[in-house]
Amino acid sequence: MDSLKKHIAVYAAIACLLIIGTFSITYSYFLADLQEDPSITSTKVTVGNLDLNFVTNQYINADNVSLIDDADRKTEAPYTKFVVSHSAESNVPGKYNIYLTDVEISDNFRTTDFKWELVSISGDNETVVNSGNFLSAKTGEDFKLTSSDIELPLGTANTYIFRIWLSNNPDENQIGLTNGFFKGKINIIITT
């Protein structure tokens, strides 16, 4: 029995030496075969401070909206006012897009008669950023209000008004627009 234990011990020692030797030779081969690739370039990572602030938490609701003439939209249309600002302490240029999120819209409001307008405010002046209708709007999907990125220099702010209305068309039967509903929340998506 002692002879069998000695043989097993010898075979186990030989197996261990073979495994260690094979690993060492393989490891040495791969270490010796490494070459520098001149096509690899260094990567530079810069960390900056992007500090854009967005001030609004108001949902836009349009239930039982009355028909109004397009010319009266500034005084009669439901609206929300909001501000996007870029801190002077920021050191990264900021760009953003404006969206409606959490959209809920009834099928009868998905029409060219249900209109929206996004305007930029400077003093008493309004400049139309973009406008349109809700024909392609869908419940549960974000609705983009800007057509391209808006750049915001450091230390500045943009003030906006977003308004919605049912456009009165005296030549058309618009009874189908009654009892509709709309809900959405203004949001921004920042890019750099």
Residue pairs with C-beta under 8 A, 6 or more apart in sequence:
48 90
48 91
48 92
49 89
49 90
49 91
49 92
50 90
50 92
50 94
50 190
50 192
51 86
51 87
51 89
51 90
52 84
52 85
52 86
52 87
52 90
52 94
52 96
52 152
52 188
52 190
53 83
53 84
53 85
53 86
53 87
54 82
54 83
54 84
54 187
54 188
55 82
55 83
55 84
55 85
56 80
56 81
56 82
56 83
56 186
57 185
58 80
58 82
58 185
58 186
59 102
59 183
59 184
59 185
60 78
60 79
60 80
60 100
60 162
60 164
60 182
60 183
60 184
60 185
60 186
61 78
61 181
61 182
61 183
62 78
62 109
62 164
62 180
62 181
62 182
62 183
63 180
63 181
63 182
64 179
65 78
65 164
65 165
65 166
65 180
65 182
66 76
66 166
67 166
67 167
67 168
67 174
67 177
68 76
68 77
68 165
68 166
68 167
68 168
69 167
69 168
70 115
70 165
70 167
70 168
73 115
73 117
73 163
73 165
74 126
74 163
76 165
77 117
77 163
77 164
77 165
78 163
78 164
78 165
79 161
79 162
79 163
79 164
80 161
80 162
80 186
81 121
81 159
81 160
81 161
82 159
82 160
82 162
82 186
83 157
83 158
83 159
83 160
84 96
84 150
84 152
84 157
84 158
84 160
84 188
85 152
85 156
85 157
85 158
86 94
86 152
86 153
86 154
86 155
86 156
86 157
87 154
87 155
88 154
88 155
90 154
91 154
92 192
93 151
93 153
93 154
93 192
94 151
94 152
94 190
94 192
95 149
95 150
95 151
95 152
95 190
95 191
95 192
96 149
96 150
96 152
96 188
96 189
96 190
96 191
97 144
97 145
97 146
97 148
97 149
97 150
97 188
97 189
97 191
98 118
98 129
98 144
98 145
98 146
98 150
98 160
98 162
98 186
98 187
98 188
99 142
99 143
99 144
99 145
99 186
99 187
99 188
99 189
100 137
100 142
100 143
100 145
100 184
100 185
100 186
100 187
101 142
101 184
101 185
101 186
101 187
102 183
102 184
102 185
103 137
103 138
103 139
103 140
103 141
103 142
103 143
103 183
103 184
104 139
104 140
104 181
104 182
104 183
104 184
105 134
105 137
105 138
105 139
105 180
105 181
105 182
105 183
105 184
106 179
106 180
106 181
106 182
108 176
108 177
108 178
108 179
108 180
109 134
109 137
109 177
109 180
109 181
109 182
110 134
110 135
110 136
110 137
110 138
111 133
111 134
111 135
111 177
112 133
112 135
113 133
113 166
113 167
113 169
113 172
113 174
113 177
114 133
114 134
114 164
114 165
114 166
114 167
114 177
114 180
114 182
115 131
115 132
115 133
115 134
115 164
115 165
115 166
115 167
116 131
116 132
116 133
116 134
116 145
116 162
116 163
116 164
117 128
117 130
117 131
117 162
117 163
117 164
118 128
118 129
118 130
118 131
118 145
118 146
118 160
118 161
118 162
119 126
119 127
119 128
119 129
119 160
119 161
119 162
119 163
120 126
120 127
120 129
120 158
120 159
120 160
121 159
121 160
121 161
122 159
126 161
129 145
129 146
129 150
129 160
130 145
130 146
130 147
134 143
134 164
134 182
137 143
142 187
143 184
145 162
149 191
150 158
152 158
162 186
164 182
166 174
166 177
168 174
